[in-house]
């Protein structure tokens, strides 16, 4: 259960970072895409734990 809470915090932090980078550099910038992939990995990990 604690791991779920930690992953939720990580997801929120990565989401905020992604939004900031996307606003600054645009959604097609490599930095934005990299952050998006990082967020995807964490979300997938969270989903795996839920099932």
Protein Blocks (a to p, Z undefined) as FASTA:
>chain_A
ZZmmmmmmmmmmmmmmmmmmmmmnopkbmklmmmmmmmmmmmmmmmmmmZZ
